Amino acid sequence: MNDIVHLDIKYLKGVGPKRAELLAKELDIHTYYDLLYYLPFRYIDKTHIHKINEISGEMPSIQLKGHFITFAEQGEGAKKRLHALFGDGTGTIEVVWFNSVKRMKESLHTGKEYIIFGKPTLFNSRYSISHPEIEDFKPDAEPKGLRGVYTLTEKMRNRAVSSRTIQQLEENLLSSIKSIEETLPKEILERNKLMGLHDALNNIHKPRSIHDLQRAQLRLKFDELFFLQLNILRFAKSRSIKIVGFQFTRIGEHFNNFYNTALPFELTEAQKRVIKEIRKDMGSGRQMNRLLQGDVGSGKTLVAVMSTLIALDNGYQACIIAPTEILATQHYTTVSEMLTKIGIKTALLTGSTKKSERDIIHTQLLSGELDILIGTHAVLEDTVNFHNLGLVVIDEQHRFGVAQRAKMWKKNSTPPHILVMTATPIPRTLAMTVYGDLDVSVIDELPPGRKPVTTVLRFDNHRQSVYRFIGEQLKLGRQIYIVYPLIQESEKSDLRNLEDGYEIIKETFPSYRVCFVHGKMRPAEKDYQMQLFVSHKADILVATTVIEVGVNVPNATVMVIENAERFGLAQLHQLRGRVGRGADQSYCILMSHQKLSKDTRHRLNVMTETNDGFIVAEEDMKLRGPGDMEGTQQSGIAFNLKISNLAHDGQIIQLARDAASEILDKDPELRLPENKKLTQQLAFLFRKQANWSLIS
């Protein structure tokens, strides 16, 4: 493997210096290894020769065997084209070339048998094929099989590099390599019935059959996911062994007092289970690194509060960080209401906190007088120091980069325990990869009394009936959210906007007070408008997605989302989570244009069919792919997957994870001689990645 890793691609037959420069610039292919792992994105079937009289409807590219009957040039200069009639005894089809006219006319002959390959298209009631691939028919030639199709750039096509060119280079490469060194231990190959690496790479580029292609794909997916899991789990085990954490063994006055006198409602079984998991982590003597998942309204904040009380009972301070001022303020209001009555001192630190207030907070943090600090990114600043920080809770943690989270480690000589939370349910396959180094807790149960939100899709022609329904809810004393995709009208878009919507809503509901918030408002004005709604001095809140997280108004029962077709599933689910927070039945109304694509209609139907955030998240990943979900680029763990798909390869991920775990259970540091190849492969695959292994 070392040879092909370092061999310059320019030395491969068919490449040379100029083409090597093109491959490097356009496809990041520099070595034999890079080309070997430049995989086809789809395959075309060349196992079957069709008859011309079989052509019908929309067909993929097909092969025909026959001869050219006539050739005729048409047009002049740049518009010159070559038309040919091709027949096979069952019928005829037109073949057209729009360039290379002279070359094609000189190289092809009537009466001679050829194999042509291309996509038939129907024009003026007659089928034709443009620019087919052509080769002489050879009766004794091996039957053709599946052929890979490779992604190309426009510049490559302009330089006459086609997918067929890449395939020929792959064939040249494979024929020059006698054997490809195995990367996986023999027992893993045998137990999982995996194809050898040499055969897999040959069959991924030039499959002998569909069966062999599927086996090759399985092997390469397993390879990719195994080394990803091995890397993640190796760092997690190393961290758990090497990094000592505060040992919180006491459950004392603060926790018991809160549980017995100030608990706002009975804990669900799921909350009790998660608190036990957190208690066990914090009492182990190792640093906790736990991810807490819970759907909107599942009671994560209460779990976080009770976790901070464990830290306080053991003589340490705690900190809760949120990504926005609205969410941080909401947490501060909720937490201080719960804890002030039992004598615990909390403070709020955000970007808009006045200097005089900051100075007081800094002093009280250092003296230990302040128990819990709640804030935004402002907490990460170097000027913010603690007397004895023992626990950090990070909410909506995917909005914080790894480097930002790492700053919290420096707030104490021994790294504090870390609890990261998300209200965006993470698909299991993504959790095993992007957050595979964290222990995961899930609150999969809503507090008693919560009713599922009824979600409906309504089109613009239903608007008056939607307004009548809003009016009925207002008469019952309920409050309403109306969310718009834009703040102002745009010439480039016909989307509804907040400014026009605000005026329309005021005219439609003149007896009720309407307030509004959006991301471009000054913090003070935004807070004022929000407080009007929170205190029920306003009945309708017109907003952009700035209210996606951190707004808790139990009396709000209707969420109207304008142009819902423009929002992703995760965002729609988060917005829906703003209602259904009280005991009254709540509703989410998705407003949309009637003309919707198949995918968009499917996305909106998912919202109307389920309230389960995990189902929504799985569908979201299938539709969007895993690349952008949950800040994978921030995790410091994910690397560029060439063949695996986290949305569809969950079973392979689990098999790969089990195999990696088994090896690390026997050899956590991968120091045994039999694991030397694994450490070398890990070092090679992750050579470009920053080492965030000790960062939560």
Stockholm file with secondary structure:
# STOCKHOLM 1.0

chainA/1-696         MNDIVHLDIKYLKGVGPKRAELLAKELDIHTYYDLLYYLPFRYIDKTHIHKINEISGEMPSIQLKGHFITFAEQGEGAKKRLHALFGDGTGTIEVVWFNSVKRMKESLHTGKEYIIFGKPTLFNSRYSISHPEIEDFKPDAEPKGLRGVYTLTEKMRNRAVSSRTIQQLEENLLSSIKSIEETLPKEILERNKLMGLHDALNNIHKPRSIHDLQRAQLRLKFDELFFLQLNILRFAKSRSIKIVGFQFTRIGEHFNNFYNTALPFELTEAQKRVIKEIRKDMGSGRQMNRLLQGDVGSGKTLVAVMSTLIALDNGYQACIIAPTEILATQHYTTVSEMLTKIGIKTALLTGSTKKSERDIIHTQLLSGELDILIGTHAVLEDTVNFHNLGLVVIDEQHRFGVAQRAKMWKKNSTPPHILVMTATPIPRTLAMTVYGDLDVSVIDELPPGRKPVTTVLRFDNHRQSVYRFIGEQLKLGRQIYIVYPLIQESEKSDLRNLEDGYEIIKETFPSYRVCFVHGKMRPAEKDYQMQLFVSHKADILVATTVIEVGVNVPNATVMVIENAERFGLAQLHQLRGRVGRGADQSYCILMSHQKLSKDTRHRLNVMTETNDGFIVAEEDMKLRGPGDMEGTQQSGIAFNLKISNLAHDGQIIQLARDAASEILDKDPELRLPENKKLTQQLAFLFRKQANWSLIS
#=GR chainA/1-696 SS CHHHHHSBGGGSTTTHHHHHHHHHHHHCCCBHHHHHTCCCSEEEECSCEECGGGCCSSCCCEEEEEEEEEEEEESCGGGCEEEEEEECSSCEEEEEESSCHHHHHHHCCBTCEEEEEECEEEETTEEEEESCEEEECCTTSCCCCEEEECCCCHHHHHTTCCHHHHHHHHHHHHHHCSCCCCCSCHHHHHHTTCCCHHHHHHHHHSCSSHHHHHHHHHHHHHHHHHHHHHHHHHHHHHHHHHCBCCCCCCCCHHHHHIIIIICSSCCCHHHHHHHHHHHHHHTTTBCCEEEEEECTTSCHHHHHHHHHHHHHHTTCEEEEECSSHHHHHHHHHHHHHHHGGGTCCEEEECTTCCHHHHHHHHHHHHHTCCCEEEESGGGGSTTCCCSSEEEEEETTGGGSCHHHHHGGGGGSSSCCEEEEEESSCCCHHHHTTTTTTSEEEEECCCCTTCCCCEEEEEEGGGHHHHHHHHHHHHHTTCEEEEECSBSSCCTTCCCCBHHHHHHHHHHHCTTSCEEEECTTSCHHHHHHHHHHHHTTSCSEEEECGGGSSSCCCTTEEEEEETTGGGSCHHHHHHHHTTSCCSSSCCEEEEEECSCCCHHHHHHHHHHHHCCCHHHHHHHHHHHHCSTTGGGGGGSSCCCCCSSCCTTTCHHHHHHHHHHHHHHHHHCTTCCSGGGHHHHHHHHHHTTTSCCCTTCC
#=GC SS_cons         CHHHHHSBGGGSTTTHHHHHHHHHHHHCCCBHHHHHTCCCSEEEECSCEECGGGCCSSCCCEEEEEEEEEEEEESCGGGCEEEEEEECSSCEEEEEESSCHHHHHHHCCBTCEEEEEECEEEETTEEEEESCEEEECCTTSCCCCEEEECCCCHHHHHTTCCHHHHHHHHHHHHHHCSCCCCCSCHHHHHHTTCCCHHHHHHHHHSCSSHHHHHHHHHHHHHHHHHHHHHHHHHHHHHHHHHCBCCCCCCCCHHHHHIIIIICSSCCCHHHHHHHHHHHHHHTTTBCCEEEEEECTTSCHHHHHHHHHHHHHHTTCEEEEECSSHHHHHHHHHHHHHHHGGGTCCEEEECTTCCHHHHHHHHHHHHHTCCCEEEESGGGGSTTCCCSSEEEEEETTGGGSCHHHHHGGGGGSSSCCEEEEEESSCCCHHHHTTTTTTSEEEEECCCCTTCCCCEEEEEEGGGHHHHHHHHHHHHHTTCEEEEECSBSSCCTTCCCCBHHHHHHHHHHHCTTSCEEEECTTSCHHHHHHHHHHHHTTSCSEEEECGGGSSSCCCTTEEEEEETTGGGSCHHHHHHHHTTSCCSSSCCEEEEEECSCCCHHHHHHHHHHHHCCCHHHHHHHHHHHHCSTTGGGGGGSSCCCCCSSCCTTTCHHHHHHHHHHHHHHHHHCTTCCSGGGHHHHHHHHHHTTTSCCCTTCC
//
